[in-house]
Structure formats: C-alpha cells, structure tokens
Amino acid sequence: MGNAVYRDLIQALVMVDLDCLCLAVPQQYKYKSGGRLMHSCDFDNTRDVLDALYGHSRVQLPYGLLLVGY
C-alpha cells in the first residue's frame, strides 16, 4: 500500500554490479480500516506493475528480476 515496489526498483538502479533483483512480496496483506477487515492483493499488484514496466519499450531496467510471492 506504500508503493514500496517503486522505491525498491529505483534503489536497485543505483546499486553497483547488480545483475538480478529479487523481490519477495506477500500474496495478500490483511489490515483493519475503520474497524473492518480489509485485504490487498500485493503480489498481483506488484506483478501488474512489473509486467507494465518490463513490457514497455521506453523503460530499460539494467537488471533481471525475480518476483517471489509468499
């Protein structure tokens, strides 16, 4: 929910000699909002962001990526 995937991708850009970035993301994140139990599909959301970035010709990330859902 804090868009950590964007922060992690940018931080990886400034790492030296990085060949592959491994991101571990929970399948779902459960939380309470206004007393109601909510959940967000973090893995699905992260996968969609990464598919959009790696599938676009304008963005060329200099490293490979491994996405792990737990």
trRosetta pair geometry for C-beta under 8 A, 3 or more apart (Angstrom, degrees):
i j d omega theta_ij theta_ji phi_ij phi_ji
1 29 7.0 -126 -21 88 101 150
1 31 7.9 -45 -17 11 151 153
1 40 5.9 145 -65 10 96 168
1 42 7.9 -75 -32 -93 64 102
3 6 4.9 -3 160 17 101 116
3 7 7.0 112 116 -14 76 91
4 7 5.3 -55 -154 40 48 114
4 8 6.0 48 150 -22 76 105
5 8 5.7 -54 -145 38 31 112
5 9 6.4 33 156 -21 65 105
5 23 6.8 50 -123 -156 86 153
5 25 7.4 5 -80 -91 108 134
5 45 8.0 -168 -3 116 147 91
5 46 4.9 173 -84 -124 148 94
5 49 5.7 114 112 79 147 152
5 50 7.5 -104 -178 -51 134 93
6 9 5.8 -53 -148 34 31 111
6 10 6.5 24 156 -13 64 108
6 49 7.7 -98 -64 -179 79 149
7 10 6.0 -62 -150 40 29 107
7 11 6.2 27 156 -18 66 109
8 11 5.7 -53 -141 38 30 111
8 12 6.3 34 157 -23 63 106
8 21 7.4 137 151 179 101 133
8 23 6.1 106 127 -106 154 113
9 12 5.8 -55 -151 33 28 113
9 13 7.0 39 148 -30 60 99
9 21 7.6 122 -110 120 56 170
9 53 7.5 -88 -142 -152 156 175
9 61 7.1 -76 -163 -116 103 136
10 13 5.6 -43 -158 17 38 118
10 14 7.6 19 154 -6 62 100
11 14 6.5 -67 -162 39 38 99
11 15 7.0 50 144 -38 68 101
12 15 5.4 -42 -152 12 43 120
12 18 5.8 -161 -170 141 84 166
12 21 4.6 -9 -130 -92 154 138
12 61 7.9 29 100 -167 120 116
12 63 6.2 -102 156 39 120 150
13 61 7.5 -101 -89 -141 91 83
13 62 7.3 100 -130 29 69 106
15 18 4.2 64 96 -39 116 131
18 21 6.5 31 170 -64 125 83
18 62 7.7 96 79 99 93 97
18 63 5.0 -30 121 -94 97 142
19 63 6.0 144 166 -137 16 88
19 64 6.4 6 149 21 68 99
20 63 5.9 174 -92 177 22 98
20 64 4.2 -23 -108 70 84 100
20 65 6.9 -176 -159 -73 70 20
20 66 6.1 39 170 -10 113 103
21 63 5.3 84 -17 117 94 135
21 64 7.3 -177 23 88 65 49
21 65 5.3 -14 64 -111 92 71
21 66 7.2 -169 93 29 46 70
22 65 7.9 154 -87 -163 32 50
22 66 4.5 -15 -111 68 76 109
22 68 6.6 20 -177 -6 93 115
23 46 6.9 -152 127 175 140 141
23 65 7.0 -3 4 -167 106 97
23 66 7.2 172 26 87 62 56
23 67 5.3 -14 67 -113 100 66
23 68 6.9 -179 91 27 48 73
24 68 4.6 -23 -106 74 71 110
24 69 7.9 163 -158 -88 57 16
24 70 6.1 17 -175 -7 100 119
25 42 5.2 -148 172 130 105 107
25 43 5.0 149 105 -94 111 66
25 46 4.8 -124 -104 15 174 161
25 67 6.7 -19 15 -166 116 91
25 68 7.1 147 22 79 66 54
25 69 5.9 -34 75 -104 81 63
25 70 7.6 160 79 22 33 77
26 29 5.5 105 82 -68 132 78
26 42 5.3 56 70 57 78 136
26 43 6.7 -116 104 -43 34 94
26 69 7.3 53 177 -159 15 70
26 70 5.9 -55 -109 72 53 78
27 41 7.4 -38 162 -148 59 67
27 42 7.2 114 129 55 11 86
27 43 4.8 -28 -121 -4 43 135
27 69 5.0 75 -79 175 76 112
27 70 6.8 -128 -22 85 85 28
28 39 5.0 2 -179 -177 116 120
28 40 6.9 156 -157 76 65 40
28 41 5.9 -34 -102 -104 77 51
28 42 6.7 149 -122 14 20 87
28 43 7.6 -55 -48 9 45 99
29 39 6.5 156 78 -155 44 66
29 40 4.9 -10 56 54 99 92
29 42 5.0 66 -15 -31 108 124
30 37 6.5 -5 -171 -172 104 95
30 38 7.2 160 -153 85 55 46
30 39 4.7 -26 -97 -97 69 91
31 37 7.8 159 88 -152 27 53
31 38 5.6 -25 71 65 74 94
31 39 7.5 141 21 -93 65 42
31 40 7.7 2 18 -1 109 98
32 35 6.4 0 -179 -123 112 12
32 36 6.6 151 -154 72 69 33
32 37 5.9 -40 -97 -94 73 50
32 38 6.9 135 -119 15 20 85
33 36 5.8 -31 69 62 70 87
33 38 4.9 9 13 -6 112 137
40 45 7.0 -16 163 -13 101 142
41 44 4.0 0 138 32 118 120
41 45 5.9 135 93 -22 75 90
42 45 5.7 -59 -143 40 30 110
42 46 6.1 28 160 -18 67 109
43 46 5.9 -57 -146 39 28 109
43 47 6.2 30 156 -20 64 108
43 67 7.7 127 -153 160 83 114
43 69 4.0 39 -124 -115 143 119
44 47 5.7 -54 -145 36 29 112
44 48 6.4 31 155 -21 63 106
45 48 5.8 -54 -150 34 30 112
45 49 6.6 30 153 -18 63 104
46 49 5.7 -54 -150 35 34 111
46 50 6.3 26 155 -13 67 109
46 67 6.5 167 122 -145 116 130
47 50 5.9 -60 -146 42 30 107
47 51 6.1 34 155 -23 66 107
47 67 6.2 144 -92 133 78 163
48 51 5.7 -50 -143 35 29 113
48 52 6.5 29 156 -19 61 106
49 52 5.9 -60 -155 35 29 111
49 53 6.5 21 153 -14 65 108
50 53 5.7 -55 -143 39 35 108
50 54 5.9 17 165 -4 71 112
50 65 6.4 -157 -156 128 131 156
50 67 6.2 -160 28 -59 168 140
51 54 6.4 -61 -133 48 23 97
51 55 5.5 15 167 -13 62 124
52 55 6.1 -63 -132 44 18 106
52 56 6.3 20 164 -29 58 114
53 56 6.2 -63 -150 25 24 110
53 59 5.1 -72 -164 97 75 154
53 61 6.8 45 148 -28 118 124
54 59 7.6 -81 -78 94 27 112
54 61 7.1 -56 -92 23 78 119
54 65 7.0 -122 -71 30 137 136
56 59 5.1 54 81 23 109 99
61 65 7.3 32 100 -42 146 117
